C-alpha cells in the first residue's frame, strides 16, 4: 500500500493550486487521446473505461461493483478516508492502488484513469467532482449531486465547459417505470397535472437531536480531518459513520437528500419541471420537557412537509404544486384507491393528480399504476421512449457506455444538465425546511419564535436567492473550511 502524506500537509493545500498542479500532469492526456499513446498491454478507452473510486465503502462498494459488472470498466484506483469502510472494495479489486486523500490520488494518477465515481458524504461531493471534471474526467456522483444549490449550479456549468460525461446516482431515472408514467401522461390518460404528492418514511437515522457531548478517540483507521473535508472543524464523535451523518446539516441533506432524487425525478421528467418559484415548509418539533421545545439547529428535523411551486411548462397548462412529506407523513389516500390497496409501496410513493385521473408509483418510480387500478386492464399505450437495458440497474452500465462513446455521443438518464436543476429543487425545499426550523430569540429572553415557519419563501432562481427571508441565503452557498475550495 502506498505511503500517504499527512493530513495536515494535504488539508492546507488550496483546491485551486492543486488543480493547477495536477493539470500540468494531466495535460498530455487532455490533449492526446490515450488510445493514440498506446503502449504494451494497453487497453484502449474505446474498449474499456478505467475508473477511480472516491468513497469506496457502503454505497461506494455497490457502485463500483455495478460498474465492474458491466464488463467494460476496470476499477483501478480506490480512495477512502476510512480503511474499515474501504476493506471490501480493497478485497474486491486487489490490483487497484489505494489512497486516503483524493487530491493526492488525482495529482499522482490522473493520467492513468478516465473517470471518477464519487460516493462520499454529501458535503464533499462537489469538491471531488469539480476537481475530476477540471482534469477532463467523466464523473458519476451519488445523489444528491451536491450539498448546496450553488455547488449544483457550478457543477452543471462545469460538465458543459469541460465536455465530460456525467451521471447522478438516482437509478430510477433509468427505470422502465418513469418511462411508462411519461407515456401515459403524454397520451393524455390523466389529463393535465397541477399537483404532485411525494412521501417517504425516511429518515431512518436520528434527527432532531443535540450534538453528542462525548469525545471518544478517533479510530486509527479513520482520517477524521479528511472526513470533515469542507465542513467546520469539530472533534470526532461516534455514530456519524456509516450513515447517520445524513441527519446533520454540516454533512448531509436529510431525508430529501437521501430519497428526493429517487422520488422527484419522475415528475421532473414527466412534467418538464426545472426551477421552482417559491417554497414553504412545516416541520416536526421535539419537546425535551413539558412545554419546552428543543432547539437543535445543527440537526435536521424529525419530519417535514415542504411545498414547491413550479411555473407552467410546455407539458402543463398552469403552475404545478409539489408536496414533499417525510418522517412517515403521508398525503390523504386518493378516493380512487380501495381501502385495502397499497398506497405507494407502503413506505414511499409518488402521486400525480390530473384533471382526468391519477397515477401512482413507488420508490424509483417503480410499479407505475393508474387509479383506479381497474384502469390498468383498460388502457394500452404504445411505447414511445426507449428502455435502458437492465432498467434501473442498467444505470451504471449506461454511464460506462456513455463515457466510452464520449461527450455528447449518447443519451444518459441523469446527466448534470437534468440532475442539476432537480438537485436545486430538492435543496430549495431544504431551504424552506431549515427556515421553518430556524429559531429567533424573543426580545424578553423567554424562548424562541420561528418566523420562517409562517411564510412562503420567494425564490429567484437566476440569482440563487430567497428574496423575502434573507436568513436562509447563507445555506445556498456554504463557507468551506480553510484549505478547501470549489476551484471556480
Phi, psi and omega in degrees: 000138185291139178292134184262151171284160181290154179300318183297324179294321183279320187289342180272348179286134180286149179296323182294316179297321180298313182297321178298316182293315181291332179297325177297317180298320186271355188304318181301317180293321185290332182268318183249120180302147184296328182292339175286323181294323176057218181117156182300130178075007184277133176259120185296146177303334179295343180254326185210146180258128177266119190247139170249128180257132176243116189084083191249010174259168176057238179300327177299325178299311181288326176301309181297320180298322179288325174296313181298323182297338178297339182082358183236015180234132175254114179277099191255338183221140181232142179217129176202144180280352185231109182300329180296314182291330184278350192304317182296315180294323177300319179290324181291329184232073187297339180273349182286140178276139188247135176229161173259329184250119182298331181294320176295317178298315180296318183295321186271332192240002190300332179285353187252357178225160186256332191210158183231134173254127184248112180230040179273173170302158189307323190289350177244003178306309190293316184293324179289312182297318180296316179300320179295314181296324178293343174265007179080021183264141172291150183224140170243123185236129178299157178280152347291155184308322180214172177273328185239154177298316180302318180298318180298317180298316183290323178291324177298316178295321183293324180300320178286321182295314184268357176053057178244156181275128186233153176204133172268150186277049172253088191300332181301337179294342175263359185284161176291330186301312182294329179288325175294314177303318180298316180293319177299315183294314181297333178279357177079017185299320182250009179076209182269130180267131175238351182218138175229136175246135178227137182213159179205155174276353176295152009281149173249023175229163183293135172219163183069043184228159177282156176294136183303141180270339181290149179233076181288165177291151178286129177304142185296335182280348187253130169267094187296321181298319177292324178298318178299321176053243183285344187282161180301150178293126177216156174292151179298139172228154179277166173073014168274322182258130018269331190229353185284353172301338181301334183272005180243127187298333179295335188238321185246184181227027174067197181296326178299314180295327183286312186244349182303319181292334177281331187258324181280341185301320182300307178297328177300313182289313185294320185260356179070033182285159176218274184251136178285159176256337178200162179209152177212162183204156166232150185228155175286146181252155175241125179254123183273345175202172182301120178075005182244107180280132177290143179244105184229070186294342179280344184251140175297151180289161184290337179202159180201159173226110180248143180236128179244142173248129178245142180289164177309140177240180177293347183255358181230160180269348181198191179298159178240130176258126180245127178255129173247130179228132177226179182074021180092356177287137180231154173286169176298138179298135178295145184295337180284349181268129181298156185298336180249006181275143185292131178266115187066229175246014182099323178251321183224165177183167178226131179231120175263127179253111182252171182288341181240001181166187183225153171221152191221153176210167179264187176304146184068011185063024178285161176051058179293142182219142170270149178244137356294160186299338178299335180294339180298333180276342186263327189266126174233117182241135180293139179296131183246327185248133179297142178272148176279127177305127182088358181054226185299322179291341177282358180303322183287310180297327179299316178296316179302311179299320180295320178296317180296320180292323180107161184304130175078004184267344187212141178281131176248161185282325185221055175293163185300334179297333174262318183291330181297304178299324176298314178297320179299320179296316179298314180288334174293320175298324176294329175300316180295320179295316179294322178295319180293334183258012184269115183281146172233122184297137176291150181298331180276002179076007183256083175087200188225158167246167181228076187298329181291346181281352185241028182217157171266124182269123183272127189251123173264096187294322182300317182261004178051061186209136169279126189270347185235009177207080190297339184303332183270351182293341176296340182267354178292324179216109180292157166271114180290155174298149180305136182099354181236140181208151175283345175077025177231000000 
